[in-house]
C-alpha cells in the first residue's frame, strides 16, 4: 500500500513551482577567424572579433567550462594589466576585456582571449545569469 509522505500543501507547492529554466551557453572561439561566436540554446546570438595568442599553441584548444568569474581582475603575470570581466576556463587562461581594442581581429595576446570590454561584459553577465555549469567554452584552430 502506498502512503503519501508529502502533505497536500507542500505537494501543491512542488507541483506549481516552476523549475528554474537555464539557457545553454556556448562560447566558440575560432582561432583562424579570430572570432568568438556566442550561442544561446543552440542559436548564434553574437559574433565578435577577438585577439588570441601571438604564436600558434599559445591559446589552448579544446572544450572547457568556466571555473572563475572576476569582474575587476588584474594580471598577476603581466604587471597588473587590467583584465575586466575575466572568465577563467583553464589554468591562468581567461576570456576578458582589453583596452587594446585596435588589435582585435588578429593574434596579440600571450594566450588569453581578448574581447572589446563591452562584449566581455555581455558574455560575463550572461554566464553569471545562466551559470558556469550551463556554459561551454570551445576553442578550435
Secondary structure as GFF3:
##gff-version 3
##sequence-region A 1 141
A	DSSP	alpha_helix	8	16	.	.	.	ID=ss1
A	DSSP	beta_strand	25	30	.	.	.	ID=ss2
A	DSSP	beta_strand	35	40	.	.	.	ID=ss3
A	DSSP	beta_strand	43	49	.	.	.	ID=ss4
A	DSSP	beta_strand	62	64	.	.	.	ID=ss5
A	DSSP	beta_strand	68	74	.	.	.	ID=ss6
A	DSSP	beta_strand	82	90	.	.	.	ID=ss7
A	DSSP	beta_strand	93	98	.	.	.	ID=ss8
A	DSSP	three_ten_helix	101	103	.	.	.	ID=ss9
A	DSSP	beta_strand	113	116	.	.	.	ID=ss10
A	DSSP	alpha_helix	117	130	.	.	.	ID=ss11
A	DSSP	three_ten_helix	132	134	.	.	.	ID=ss12
A	DSSP	beta_strand	135	140	.	.	.	ID=ss13
###
